[in-house]
């Protein structure tokens, strides 16, 4: 009898001990799992939770643009193209538009490149308008909701504001025709015109093959403390230096160019990816827009991202626990960046590195081809699935019109030719 | 992300009309006036130490300037030239701002269009923040380096590096000869690379009494920078190989006795001075429980009659000696290139011992361990550390079960009559010409 009681208490103690997951248990493993909802949502499976209908648009809206300029497949805005390809062969796709929960409009508005490879957004609004006119006239689904159950991928600098300069983008606002649709975009900043309620913020595209080609074995010692490569002063567009990055990058350079623990410069070394794998902190300051592929590269290479962009909304913020992984520094605190980073307790730095080593997170910010469960494509679908079932405001009465088709600048209403 | 796109939009970005000031190109007297104004502004900037914008002057003469003053607080500098007399409703605060801490811009322009952004981030022109002393703080640099060291230590963890590294005891028999400096220099450099606490026991066989070169080893050891123990061994090192092998074994036994006397703790590595060791050997040494065996590459020309290692026609072309495992990773025997008659011929270099095996009493010493005195037959003979075991089953195969060769065994010596300058310092013979 007494033995029975002993056995019972031991059982209780053991079960309690095993439930307290923590660093102690994981000391032999270098990868830390997550507690709570964040980690679980990373490997949610969207298949079976939603159905997506992909409109068949004429190829001038998508495929022809890529054929004309294949650089669209490798630049940081390539997510729109790969999302289309993924959806075409995904199990969530349905060919029956009546049973679809979400409708995807495959246009590539960012595939209009200059000779230097930068996307021009001037005709994108017209392309969007033309595509929406087409689907509104040929299928009944747009008019039923005026686009509230449609989603678009707009990975450009300021999303659906379709401009690269922030002031102009803010002035234009989100394209009026897209005001009810769900926008899947890379730009995210709190209380900003170009991020509307219900948008899904995604990571910018960084080629997974290229990143994997430069992977080093994980026992290469990390010997660089703080690393940054990129433009610090945009002499061409902002010679005075007070506009680019809100002065943050210039401030970085002027304060820390002599500091030996900072390895920052504007060079383009061929060992950029290898250097990131040898660094402990990788700076991700804002540029003309707050987001950059640097964040994705830092996460994939295990370098702790130091995000310097006030009010930024990071990709998949509801599933990836960015505060546990990254370090956030306010722009006004840039002058004290060295103090902030060197006074971080070592245990916290090690913990962040252990969390970053989790392959689920690395997968969640990348766009591998072919797609794998848990990657960015699936996280987008998870985000869409979480918005289901559609609320009552989504569906309109027959004949009810909410969108103003004549709002916005006059140039946007001109017809779009390829 | 942004490159050579908008030269034409340059002016439009600075929407406050600052650039418009330059564009208002009135003809001659006004042009002259502007030039004079520009010069005055330059002089004022020189005096004040930051760029004094013409905005202030422009606003005096512009009637449409009210919109610019609505939102942000104004920061003016004290101007020595004019009394501010603006026909707007704002007050101008004449506070001097020293610009060491911040480089203040002219007033930040409000976001264009209706104030839809409730964000506290302001779009438009910003200042570049520079702190008063933008130089590194040495204390912070030291902290950064200690963080780097801690991170690197953590990185080594999955690769077998123990949390608390065990000290190593390296046993080396040596004697003074031409190649000693060559071999010991290489060994010293290898040991300097080992990231674990190390004690080096050097047993020196006495030189033949003829040449007084006894300081050689001492000088080499003193310059090494390692922690060492220099034990003299009275017998001289014989020239012919089989005897040399026995003498070396006796020297190592002497070192093991010293370890027993001093109760030194750690893993014993037998590093002969002419062998070449890989740093991974010392990493594997951390994994030793009681006695470990690693694969040794034997680099000896086995066909020569005077060769240290005898072999018949090679049945396997790979000149290694080491442990062999079965598929489940258990030690099953030795794998050598020459068919051995007994395991006693395995080289000492391939064994790694836990120093407690040679202690008189040690907690946890297993029962298959024989005492050092009992193992060395006739008081001073031990073929190899296997004599310390009653049977060979507890040998731990290391280095990926013996598949990885972690050190190379080599005996390369100069001819017996070879001489070398003392300390390897060349003194010109007396009477030699100086200008040679």
Boltz contact constraints between the chains, C-beta under 6 A:
constraints:
  - contact:
      token1: [A, 30]
      token2: [B, 158]
      max_distance: 6.0
  - contact:
      token1: [A, 116]
      token2: [B, 3]
      max_distance: 6.0
  - contact:
      token1: [A, 118]
      token2: [B, 3]
      max_distance: 6.0
  - contact:
      token1: [A, 166]
      token2: [B, 123]
      max_distance: 6.0
  - contact:
      token1: [A, 167]
      token2: [B, 112]
      max_distance: 6.0
  - contact:
      token1: [A, 167]
      token2: [B, 123]
      max_distance: 6.0
  - contact:
      token1: [A, 171]
      token2: [B, 112]
      max_distance: 6.0
  - contact:
      token1: [A, 171]
      token2: [B, 113]
      max_distance: 6.0
  - contact:
      token1: [A, 191]
      token2: [B, 118]
      max_distance: 6.0
  - contact:
      token1: [A, 191]
      token2: [B, 119]
      max_distance: 6.0
  - contact:
      token1: [A, 192]
      token2: [B, 119]
      max_distance: 6.0
  - contact:
      token1: [A, 193]
      token2: [B, 116]
      max_distance: 6.0
  - contact:
      token1: [A, 193]
      token2: [B, 117]
      max_distance: 6.0
  - contact:
      token1: [A, 219]
      token2: [B, 159]
      max_distance: 6.0
  - contact:
      token1: [A, 221]
      token2: [B, 152]
      max_distance: 6.0
  - contact:
      token1: [A, 221]
      token2: [B, 155]
      max_distance: 6.0
  - contact:
      token1: [A, 222]
      token2: [B, 151]
      max_distance: 6.0
  - contact:
      token1: [A, 225]
      token2: [B, 144]
      max_distance: 6.0
  - contact:
      token1: [A, 236]
      token2: [B, 4]
      max_distance: 6.0
  - contact:
      token1: [A, 237]
      token2: [B, 2]
      max_distance: 6.0
  - contact:
      token1: [A, 242]
      token2: [B, 105]
      max_distance: 6.0
  - contact:
      token1: [A, 242]
      token2: [B, 125]
      max_distance: 6.0
  - contact:
      token1: [A, 242]
      token2: [B, 126]
      max_distance: 6.0
  - contact:
      token1: [A, 246]
      token2: [B, 126]
      max_distance: 6.0
  - contact:
      token1: [A, 247]
      token2: [B, 126]
      max_distance: 6.0
  - contact:
      token1: [A, 247]
      token2: [B, 127]
      max_distance: 6.0
  - contact:
      token1: [A, 247]
      token2: [B, 128]
      max_distance: 6.0
  - contact:
      token1: [A, 250]
      token2: [B, 128]
      max_distance: 6.0
  - contact:
      token1: [A, 251]
      token2: [B, 128]
      max_distance: 6.0
  - contact:
      token1: [A, 251]
      token2: [B, 129]
      max_distance: 6.0
  - contact:
      token1: [A, 254]
      token2: [B, 130]
      max_distance: 6.0
  - contact:
      token1: [A, 255]
      token2: [B, 131]
      max_distance: 6.0
  - contact:
      token1: [A, 255]
      token2: [B, 134]
      max_distance: 6.0
  - contact:
      token1: [A, 258]
      token2: [B, 135]
      max_distance: 6.0
  - contact:
      token1: [A, 259]
      token2: [B, 136]
      max_distance: 6.0
  - contact:
      token1: [A, 261]
      token2: [B, 141]
      max_distance: 6.0
  - contact:
      token1: [A, 261]
      token2: [B, 144]
      max_distance: 6.0
  - contact:
      token1: [A, 280]
      token2: [B, 151]
      max_distance: 6.0
  - contact:
      token1: [A, 287]
      token2: [B, 1]
      max_distance: 6.0
  - contact:
      token1: [A, 288]
      token2: [B, 1]
      max_distance: 6.0
  - contact:
      token1: [A, 288]
      token2: [B, 2]
      max_distance: 6.0
  - contact:
      token1: [A, 310]
      token2: [B, 121]
      max_distance: 6.0
  - contact:
      token1: [A, 311]
      token2: [B, 119]
      max_distance: 6.0
  - contact:
      token1: [A, 311]
      token2: [B, 121]
      max_distance: 6.0
  - contact:
      token1: [A, 335]
      token2: [B, 129]
      max_distance: 6.0
  - contact:
      token1: [A, 335]
      token2: [B, 131]
      max_distance: 6.0
  - contact:
      token1: [A, 338]
      token2: [B, 140]
      max_distance: 6.0
  - contact:
      token1: [A, 342]
      token2: [B, 140]
      max_distance: 6.0
  - contact:
      token1: [A, 342]
      token2: [B, 143]
      max_distance: 6.0
  - contact:
      token1: [A, 342]
      token2: [B, 144]
      max_distance: 6.0
  - contact:
      token1: [A, 346]
      token2: [B, 147]
      max_distance: 6.0
  - contact:
      token1: [A, 346]
      token2: [B, 150]
      max_distance: 6.0
  - contact:
      token1: [A, 350]
      token2: [B, 154]
      max_distance: 6.0
